[in-house]
Amino acid sequence: MPNDTTGREQPWLDAERAREKTEGERQVGEQSRRVSEVRRLEDESARGDAEQLRRLAETSRVLQEEHRGALEQVRQEREAFRDAAEGARLAGEDARHAAEAARVGAEDARSAAEDARHAAIDAVRVTAEAISANLEQMKFVEQMRRVYRDLKDLREPDSN
């Protein structure tokens, strides 16, 4: 059936088609606006997410800087401890050398004291020998006096 409509119905059909077309365009436009609104909301959500990620990245950067500073402080403290340990090691080494020198000094003093003791013993022995020799000389002199007296008495008879 080719076209059963009469001429009078044609404008009405054209108007109906135009109205349907306009309604379809309006619906497409409305749907397009809804899609645009959804996209706008998604874009805004994405911007919010991006902003949140930026804040997280900034917080992460700040924390990383704080950790880097703390790590540097730990390094400096470790270096200070290492220097202190080296100083203590050197002081210990110096103390060990001083103790060794004191031990050698004490050994020398002990040796000198031993030599002085031997010298004192030798001096006492020599003094004893000298006293003994003096005593022998005194005995000899005393014997000579007796002998001289005896001889004198023999030469001079008793005049009584």
Residue pairs with C-beta under 8 A, 6 or more apart in sequence:
5 13
